[in-house]
């Protein structure tokens, strides 16, 4: 019974990871844009 639960948990985390990685990529992109804007303001 325990191995089956472990497989189900692993499958759930794998499927949830797809959405999580997409959101993570968007967050990194927003952070990069913010840093770029701050650098532009500091350079002026």
N, C-alpha and C positions, 0 to 999 in steps of 0.2 A: 504494500500500500504506500509506503513512504517513497519508493522510487517513482511511482506514478505521480505523486504530488510534486516531487521535484521537477519532473518533466513538464507538468502543467505550469508550474511557476516559471520555469525557464522559457517556455513558449510565450507566456503572457509578457514577460519582460522583453523578449525579442520583438514581439509585435508592437509593444508600446515604445520601444527604442527607436523605431522608424520615425514616429511623430516627434519624439524628443530630439532626435538629431536634426531634424528639419528646423525645429524651433531654436535649437542651439545655434545653428548656422545663421539664422536671422538675427539672433541676439549679437553674435560676433560681428556681423555686418553693420548693425546699428552702432555698436561700440566703436568700430573702425571709422565710421562716418563722423561720429562725435569727436574722436581724437583728431581726425583730419581737420575738422572745422576749428577746433581749439588751436591747432598748430597754425592754421591760416591767420587767425586773429592775433596770435602772438607774434607772427612774422611781420605784421603790418605796423 
